[in-house]
Amino acid sequence: MAYDEETGTIRDVFAVERPAGTNLSDSSSPGGISALLRDAANVLAGHAVLYPADAELDEIRAEAREEGRQEGVANGVVIGIAATVAAAALGAVAVKAAPHIKSKLNGLRSKLNRKPEDTAQTGPLQAVEPPATKDEEPPRRGRHLHVA
């Protein structure tokens, strides 16, 4: 039973019993139906019998719960299969990529582990002079005197 404060009405849920070949009349309330029965020619044929729907609702809820459990198990199986396939695919990719990754890491490791003498040039170090600017003369080398 539900109480609607706006309209001051109470709503109950019922199971409707009516003879085959009849339908419920439209109610004067929008979207509602009445307990009056009409036949195929829309002639008044009687009243429907209303029964409290508690037992029917409990049965419907129990069926929905059972279907939900079955659906949950099915979803779990589907998710499990998808996870297994994804893991297998990821494993296959890892097996294929492992040698390439290993060689790249070994190359990086060897570059990082090089000692300074491995990279030094043979012979004495030579000083590098900075390049001359436009206004300066380049520095002269040697001990020779140049006369102009």
Secondary structure per residue as TSV (DSSP state, phi and psi in degrees):
chain	resnum	aa	ss	phi	psi
A	1	M	-	360.0	132.7
A	2	A	E	-126.3	135.6
A	3	Y	E	-103.3	129.2
A	4	D	E	-102.8	107.9
A	5	E	T	-65.5	-33.7
A	6	E	T	-63.9	-44.8
A	7	T	T	-99.4	-9.3
A	8	G	T	69.5	30.4
A	9	T	E	-116.7	161.4
A	10	I	E	-115.3	136.8
A	11	R	E	-113.3	130.8
A	12	D	-	-118.7	155.2
A	13	V	-	-105.1	129.0
A	14	F	E	-131.0	153.2
A	15	A	E	-93.3	135.4
A	16	V	E	-105.2	131.6
A	17	E	E	-114.3	128.0
A	18	R	-	-148.4	155.4
A	19	P	-	-68.6	150.4
A	20	A	T	-62.4	146.9
A	21	G	T	86.7	4.6
A	22	T	-	-120.1	163.0
A	23	N	E	-138.8	163.6
A	24	L	E	-80.9	144.5
A	25	S	E	-73.0	153.0
A	26	D	E	-70.3	144.1
A	27	S	-	-88.8	162.7
A	28	S	S	-74.6	-17.3
A	29	S	S	-81.4	133.6
A	30	P	T	-58.8	129.9
A	31	G	T	81.4	-3.8
A	32	G	-	-99.3	168.3
A	33	I	E	-129.6	159.2
A	34	S	E	-109.9	171.8
A	35	A	E	-82.5	2.2
A	36	L	E	-75.7	138.0
A	37	L	E	-100.2	143.2
A	38	R	E	-126.4	148.2
A	39	D	-	-90.8	-172.9
A	40	A	T	-61.6	-28.8
A	41	A	T	-87.8	8.7
A	42	N	-	65.1	30.4
A	43	V	-	-96.6	139.5
A	44	L	E	-57.9	126.4
A	45	A	E	-119.5	-1.7
A	46	G	E	138.8	-160.8
A	47	H	E	-119.0	147.7
A	48	A	-	-81.8	155.3
A	49	V	E	-100.1	129.2
A	50	L	E	-108.1	130.6
A	51	Y	E	-119.1	142.2
A	52	P	E	-55.2	136.6
A	53	A	-	-93.6	12.3
A	54	D	H	-57.0	-48.6
A	55	A	H	-64.1	-43.9
A	56	E	H	-65.2	-41.2
A	57	L	H	-65.2	-39.9
A	58	D	H	-61.6	-40.6
A	59	E	H	-65.7	-42.9
A	60	I	H	-63.3	-42.6
A	61	R	H	-63.0	-42.1
A	62	A	H	-62.9	-42.2
A	63	E	H	-63.9	-40.4
A	64	A	H	-65.1	-40.6
A	65	R	H	-63.1	-44.0
A	66	E	H	-64.1	-42.8
A	67	E	H	-63.4	-38.4
A	68	G	H	-63.5	-40.8
A	69	R	H	-63.5	-45.7
A	70	Q	H	-63.5	-40.9
A	71	E	H	-65.8	-38.9
A	72	G	H	-63.7	-41.3
A	73	V	H	-64.8	-43.3
A	74	A	H	-63.0	-43.7
A	75	N	H	-62.3	-40.2
A	76	G	H	-61.9	-40.9
A	77	V	H	-65.0	-44.3
A	78	V	H	-62.1	-44.4
A	79	I	H	-64.0	-41.0
A	80	G	H	-62.0	-43.2
A	81	I	H	-65.1	-43.8
A	82	A	H	-62.4	-40.9
A	83	A	H	-65.5	-39.5
A	84	T	H	-64.7	-43.8
A	85	V	H	-64.0	-42.6
A	86	A	H	-63.6	-42.3
A	87	A	H	-64.5	-40.3
A	88	A	H	-64.7	-42.6
A	89	A	H	-64.4	-42.8
A	90	L	H	-64.1	-38.8
A	91	G	H	-63.3	-42.1
A	92	A	H	-64.4	-41.1
A	93	V	H	-64.4	-41.9
A	94	A	H	-63.3	-40.6
A	95	V	H	-64.5	-40.9
A	96	K	H	-68.9	-39.2
A	97	A	H	-85.4	-16.7
A	98	A	H	-56.3	-48.1
A	99	P	H	-61.2	-38.3
A	100	H	H	-67.4	-43.6
A	101	I	H	-64.9	-42.0
A	102	K	H	-62.4	-42.8
A	103	S	H	-66.2	-39.0
A	104	K	H	-63.9	-42.8
A	105	L	H	-66.8	-39.0
A	106	N	H	-64.6	-40.5
A	107	G	H	-62.6	-42.9
A	108	L	H	-65.2	-42.2
A	109	R	H	-62.6	-43.1
A	110	S	H	-66.0	-35.2
A	111	K	H	-66.2	-40.0
A	112	L	H	-72.9	-28.6
A	113	N	H	-91.6	-0.8
A	114	R	-	-63.6	141.2
A	115	K	-	-88.2	155.0
A	116	P	H	-57.5	-34.0
A	117	E	H	-70.0	-23.0
A	118	D	H	-67.5	-31.5
A	119	T	H	-97.4	-8.1
A	120	A	-	-71.7	150.1
A	121	Q	-	-82.6	155.0
A	122	T	S	-77.9	140.3
A	123	G	S	101.6	171.9
A	124	P	-	-71.1	155.4
A	125	L	-	-75.5	142.6
A	126	Q	-	-114.6	138.8
A	127	A	-	-76.4	143.3
A	128	V	-	-104.1	126.2
A	129	E	-	-90.4	145.8
A	130	P	-	-69.6	150.0
A	131	P	-	-68.1	151.1
A	132	A	-	-78.4	149.7
A	133	T	-	-90.0	177.8
A	134	K	S	-64.2	-38.5
A	135	D	S	-81.8	-20.9
A	136	E	S	-95.7	153.9
A	137	E	-	-85.7	147.8
A	138	P	-	-65.9	145.9
A	139	P	-	-62.1	144.3
A	140	R	-	-93.8	144.7
A	141	R	-	-106.0	153.8
A	142	G	S	87.8	179.6
A	143	R	S	-110.2	14.2
A	144	H	-	-83.6	143.0
A	145	L	-	-97.2	128.7
A	146	H	-	-106.1	131.0
A	147	V	-	-113.1	137.4
A	148	A	-	-103.3	360.0
